[in-house]
Amino acid sequence: MAKSQSYDVIVIGAGFAGMYLLHRLRDELGLRVRVYERGEGVGGTWYWNRYPGARCDVESMFYSYSFDPELEQEWEWSERYPAQPEILRYAEHVADRFGLRTDIEFGTSVRGAAYDEASDTWTVTLDGGREASARHLVTAVGCLSASRVPAFEGIDSFAGPAYHTGRWPHEGVDFTGKRVAVIGTGSSGIQAIPVIARQAAHVTVFQRTANYSVPAHNGPLSDEEQRRIKADYRRLRNEARHSASGVVSAPPVGPALEVDEAVRRRELDRRWAIGGATFMSAFEDTATDEDANRVSADYVRERIRSIVKDPAVAGLLCPTDHPIGTKRICMDTDYFATYNRRNVTLVSLRDNPFERVTRTGVRAGGTDHAVDAIVFATGYDAMTGPLNSIDIRGLGGVPLREEWAVGPRTYLGVASAGFPNLFMVTAPGSPSVLSNMFVSIEQHVDWITDAIDHAHRAGIRRIEADRRAQDAWVEHVNEVAAGTLHPRAASWYTGANVPGKPRVFMPYIGGVGAYRQICDEVAADGYRGFVLTPSAVTQPV
């Protein structure tokens, strides 16, 4: 076996978080860093998610790094909302510009990681049994990287090709003249279905749950618009960092039921015409008051009925089982209008339960639907899935997945008690998936990098979340969530899409700005809530 390599920091994942970690730890702190990435290139989720219509739901000018003014000024985006190929080109540009590839080992999966209490180091096990060790281990594995296909009966019997949106063939797929089944109508399904329908002979959509979606109104970015934003980047970036979701948007007009009905309608019309997820911030209380929430929900249902010509199909597409925004709000281009096409059929799995995959297609509600290809838009084992897929073992050899058996437990969403010197980027207990991920990634990477720098400068061998501080944080995360409508939805935010997964609202919904302030105060107070062990203290063997 090859000799184990030793580093100061090991990073798992070369998406946008992993790349920024490498830059800060290596280029700014001068540490020896190694990044392990299972893909053959940088980009993380945007390396894997190449399905038709894959696009970000944050505007391109703000779905980008802010740490380097020259980088943000030199890069030019072509569209308001960036498509996957352009985002991947941006990631590759960053990797080349900062010379990051030399310290990234591509095509390498981390199978396990074990903490050695005698040396206060982590040893990771790689493909083929190779090992590497470091004082600090940082996971940058992403929140939506563990794609999953439900255990459908007969799934291996299908004679044609089957694809998952999160593991799309890099060479693309030609559906011309094909009959295609799309299973799932979450965000990826809503983006993919209109594009596939324009190419395929026929598309049969299998829907379990109708979802709310607002129009993107995507289009080219003019040079003038880019110049305007770039000239004001410092103010806009700062505003985003201290906002609720990491996105700059117009303030709400007030509580939904306290403003005049004409004002409500005018504001909803205005935001619908603009497009984008800021539709959800029209009113102050949409996320906390059921009656206020119904105002926006009714508006979207009205819009769906006005777009979809067949009243029965429109009815099936109108969400009724969860408040708007309690599942990830989707953003689309012609999604509802696609059901007006003669080559698109919608099958409600609530009315026609899924039975099995057959050799020739899908059987639901006693009807066999013959297809040539199946697309599984069935989502991910979100947030905990990517971490639990690695055999991470902390003090006493306790596995992280065992520690989280009844739900994830973190302090600030960056560390977990019993796992010293392990930091996690955008883990459960942080805003992460409820925010502009770039804003949250940069905040986490900066905080983690500063913590590691402090440990090195102060001679700290071990930094570990205190269990009592962790318990208090988990309680706070739950209390904040309970004050909203979010826990009412059976969403992937709570793990409801994975059978047997604990039902816990995983992200922190207190807001990006408020969370940043808490993290800054913890660091300023000597990393309150962490146990810091100096090198002079002998560790028990």
N, C-alpha and C positions, 0 to 999 in steps of 0.2 A: 504494500500500500504506500502511496506517495506520502511524503512527510507533510504533516499538518502545517498550514500557513497561519501566521499570526498577524493581527491587525489591531489598530486602536478601536475601530468601529466597523461592524458588519451591517450592511443595509440589505433588506430583502425587498426587491422590486425596483424596477427602473422606469416607473411612470413619472408623472410630473413631481410627485413627492420625493421619490428616490433620487431623481436627477438634482433637485434643489438641495437635498441633504448632502449629496456628494460634493456639490459646488461649495457649500458653506463649510462643511467639515474638512474637506481637503484643501480648497483654495484659500479659505479665510483663516482657518484654525491650524492648518498645516499638519493635520492628522493623517495617519495611514488608514485608508478606507477601502473596503471592497464591497461592491454591489453585486448581488446575484439576481439574475433575471431569467425566468423560465422561457420567455419568448426570445425570438432571434433579433429583436430590435427594441428600441425605446418606445415609450408612449403608453404603456400600461393598458388601460381599458380601451384606448383608441388604437392600440396595436391589434387587439383581438376583435373588437366590435366593428366589422366591416359589412354588415348587412345592408341591403338596399335602403336608402333613406336615412342612414345613421347620421345624426346631427346633434349638436349640443343645444341645450335649452337656455343657456346663458349667452348673452350677446358677445360676439367675438372680441370686441374691443376691451372687454372686461374678463374674458376667459383666457387670461394670459398672465405671465409673470409681471410683477411690479418692482422686483428687487434691483433691476438694472435699467436706468433711464435710457441708455443708448439702445438696449435691446427693444424696449417698447416703442421707441421712436423709429427704429429701422424696419421693423416687421410691418408688413401691410396685409390686412385681411381683405378678402374679396367680397364677402357677404355679411349681412347683419348677424346671422346665426351660422357658425362655421360647420361645414360638413366634415365627416370623419377623415377623408383624405387630406384636407387642409390642416386639420388639427395635428395629424401625424407628421405632416411636413414641418409644422412649427416645432414639434418635439424634436425631430431630427436636426433641425436648424440649431436649436439650443444645445443639443448634444455636441454638434460639431463646433459651434462657436466657442464653447467653454472646454473643449477637449475632454469630454466626459467618458467617451467610449473606452479609453485605455484602462479605466478602473472598474469597468462593468464586465462581468462574465455572463455572456448571453447563452441561451439554451441550457441553463443550469437551474434545476429545481432544488430548493431547500426542503429536505424531507423531515428533518428534526432539528431541535436546538435544546441543549441541556446546560444548565447552570452549574458550575463547579464552585462549591462553597469554600474550598481551601484556597483557590487562587482568585476568586471573585471574577471569573471570566465565563463567557459563553462559548460553547463549542457547537458549531452547526454541522450537520451531516448532509452532504450533497449527493447528487446522482452518482451511483457507482460506489458509494461508501466513502468517498473522499471527505476530509474534515478540514475545518478552518476555525480559528478561535479569535476572540476579541474581548476587550473589557466591556464594551457596550454593544448591544444588539438593538437595531431599530427596524421595526416592520413598517414597510410602505407598500402593503399588498393590495390596497384599494378596498373599497366597500362593496363593489359590485363586480367581483372578478371570479367568484365561484359559481359558474353557470350550472343550472340544474334542469334536468328533464324528469318530470314525475314518472313514477314506476308504472307506466301504462301497461296493461296486459297486452301481450302480443307485440310489443314494440320491436322485437328482433325479427318478427316474421315479415315485415313490410319489404316488398321486392324492389322498391325504388329507392332513390336517395333521400336521406333525411338530414336536416341541418338545424343547428341551434344558432339563434341570432348572436349569441356571445362567443361563438367559435366558428365564425363564417370563413369559408375557404378564401384564401388570399387572392386566388386567381379569379374570384367572382363566380356567379352562377347565372346561366342563361335559361330563363323560364319560357322563352318563346315557344308558343304552341303547346305548352304544358298545362295540365290541370294540377293546381297547387292547393294543398290544405295548409292553412295558417292556424296554429293552435295558440291562443293567447292574445289578449287585446290590452296589454299594459303599454308602457311607453315605447318599447321596441316594436311591438306589433303595430301600434298606431302609426309609427313612422314607416314601417316596411310595407304594410298592406297597400297603400295607394301606389307605391312604386311597382310592386309586384303585379298589381292589377293592370297596370298600363302595358305590361309585357306578356303576361300569361294568357292562355286561352280562356281559363276560368279559375277563379279563386273562391274557395269555400272557407269562410272564417268561422272558427269555433270559439264562441265567447262564453266564458263562465260568469264574468262580472263586467257589467258596463262601467266605463270609466269617464270621468270628466276630462274634456280636452278643450283647450282654447287655441285659436289660430295663431300661427307664428307671424304671418305676413312677412315672410322672409324676402330679401331682395338684395341687389348689389349695394355695396358700401361706396359712396362717392368719395372722391379725393377730398372734397370740402368737408364732409362729415368726419373723416379720419383726422384731418388737420385740426378741426375744432376740438375734438376730444383729446387729441395728443397735447394740444396747447394747454389744456386744463386738467391733465392727468393727475397731477399731485393732489389737487382738491378732490377730484372725483374718487381717486383711490382711497384717500383718507375717509371720505364719506362712506364708501362701501365697507371699509374695515370696521366702522362703528355703527353700522346699520343692523337691522334684525337678521337679514339673510345674506349679507355680503353683496347685495345688488343695489345700485342707485335707482331709485324710483320716486315718482311723485307721492307726496304724503297722502294718507287717507283723508276723505272729506268729512269724516266723523263717524259716530255709531250709526249702523245701517238704518235702524228704525227711528232715529232721532232727527234725521235729515228729511227734508221734503221729498215726496215720492218722485217729483219731476227731477230733482237734483240727483236722486239715486239712479234713475233711468239714464239721465244724461251722462253720469260718470261711468256707468257700466258700458254704455254705447261707446263712449270715448276710449275706454281701455280695450274694449273688444276690437275697435278699429285700429288701434295702435298695435295690438298683438303682444303675445308674450305672457309670462307667468305673473307679471306685476298686476294682472287682472285681479289677483287674489288680495291685493293690498288696497282695494278701493275703499274699504271700511275698516274701522278700528277693531271691530269685534267679530269678524267673520270666523275666526278660529276658536272663539270662546263662547259664543252665544248661539244656541240652536236656531232661534227665530231669525237672528241676523244672518246666519249662515244660509238659511233657506232663501234669502233674497238673491244671493249670487247663484245658488244652485238652480232656482227656478228660472233665472235668466238664461243660464246655459242650456237647460232642458228646452226652453222656448226656442233658442237658437237651433238646437238639433232638429226640432220638429219643423222649423222653417227651411232647413237645408235638405233633409231627407224626404223624398217625395212620397214614399210608401208609409202611411201612418203606422202600420204594424211593425215595420222595420225600425222606424223612428222610435217607437215605444220600447223596443228591445234595446236600443242604443242609449236610452235615457237612464242614467244612474239613479237608483232610488234606495240603495241599501247602506249608504254611508254619506256623511256630510261632505260637502265639497272641500277639497284641500287636505282631508284626513288621510287620503292616499296621495301619492305623488301626483301633482297636477300635471297632466300631459300637455304637450304643445304639438300642433300638427300643421300639415299642409294638405288640405283637401281630404282629410280623413273621412268625415261624415258624408261629403259629396261622393266619395268613392262607392257608397252603397246605392247610388243611383245608376251605376253602371250595370249593363245587362249581364256582364260576365262575373258578377260578384254575388255570392249567396251568403247570408248570415244564418248560422245555426246557434241557437241559444242552448247551452248545456244545462241551464236551469230547467228548461222545458223538455230537453232531449238529452238525458244524462249520457255522459261519455261511457262507452262500454269497453272498447278495445281497439287496438290497431290491428288491421287485418293484412293479409298479403297484398291486397289491392288498394288499401286505403284506410278509412276510419269508419267505425260503426258507432253511431250515437242515436239514442232513442229508438232503437230497432231498425234504423235505416243505414244501409251501407253507402258510403260516399267514396266512389272510385276516384283516385287521384294518381298522378305520376310522381309527385314529390310532396314531402311534408316539411314544413318550417315550424320548429318549436320556438315560439316567442314566450317561453315559460319562465323567464326571469332567473333569479339568483338566490343562493343562500346568502342573504345580504349581511354585511358587517361582520358577523362572527364566523361565517363560513370560510372565508380566506384564511383567518387565523387558526381556526380549528382543523384545517386541512394539514397543518404543520404540527408535528408532535413536539410541542413546546413544553419543556419540563423545568420547573423552578426549584425552590428550596425543598429538600427532601424528596426530589424526583417527582413531585406532584405535577400532573399534566394540566396545562391551561384549560383544556376542554373539560377536565374533571372539576376544576375550580369554578368553571362557568356552567356547570351542569344544569342549574336551575335559572340561568340567565347570566349575561355578562356583568362583571363587577370591575369597575375601574375607578381610579381617582383622576378626575378631570378629563377622562377619555384619553390619557397619554400613558398611564402606567397601571399595573395591577399588583396588589399586595401579594407577597410570596414570590415575586419575579423581579429580583433586583437587577439594576442596570439594563432593564428592558424597557424601551420606549415604543409606543405605537402611534402612528400618524392617523388622525381622524378615526379613532376607534369608538366603540359604543361609549356613550357618556359625553360626547362632544357634538357640536352642531353638525358637522360633516355633511351628510346627505340632505339636510334641510337648508343648505347654504350653497352659495357659489363656491365650488370645491377649491378653486384657486386661492380664494381669500383664506379659507380654512387651512389649506395645505401650507401656505406661506406662514401663517400664524403659528401652526404647530411646529413646523421645521425650525423657525426662528427660536421658539421657546425651548425645544428639545436641544438644539445646537447650543444655546446659551447655558442650559443645564449641564450638558457634557463639558463645555468649556469651564464652567464653574468647578465641576468635579476635578478636572485636570489641574486647574490653577491652585485649588485648595487642598490637593492631595487626598481627595475623597475616593476611596476604593469601591464603595458600595452606596448606591442611592436607591431607596426602595419606598414605595407608597406605604404609608402607615394604614393599617387595617381599619382603625377607628375613623381616620379621615376619609378613607374610601367608603365606609358604610354611610357616613354623613353625606358624602357626595351622591351616592346612589339614591339615598332617600330624597335629596334635593331634586335630582333629575326626575324622579317619579312624581314628586309633589308638583313640579312645574308642568309636567305632562298631564297630570290629573286635572289641572285647572283649564285644560283645553278640551276640544272635541276629539282630538287625535286618537286616544285609546279606544274610541267607539268603533273604529274601522278595523276589519280583519285585513291588515296590510303587511307588506314585507318590513315595514318599520317595526312591527311587533313580532315578526317571524311567522306570521299566520300562513304564509305560502309554503312552509316546509313542515310536513307531518312530524309530530313529535318534538318540534322545537319549542322551547319555553316561550310563553307569550309575555314578552316584556317590551315596553316601548324603549327602543335602544338609543336613539339620538337625543341630544340635549336641545330642548325647544325654547330655552330662555333667551336666545338671540346671540348673534355673532359678536356684537359690540359688548354686551354684558358679560359674555363668556371671556372675551379677551381681557376685560378689566379684572375679572377674577383671577385668571392665570397670571397676569402681571403682578397683582397683589401678592399672590403666593410666592412668586420668585423674589419680589422685593423684600418679603418677610423671611428671607433665608430658606426658601423652599419649604414653607409651612405645610405640614401634612406629609412630608417625606422624612424618612430616617436616613441621615447621612453618616456613614462610618468612615473615619479617616484612616489613612494607611498605617498610622502608628498603633492602631488597635489590632491585636492578633485575632484572627477569625477562628472559631472552633472548627475542627476537622471532623 
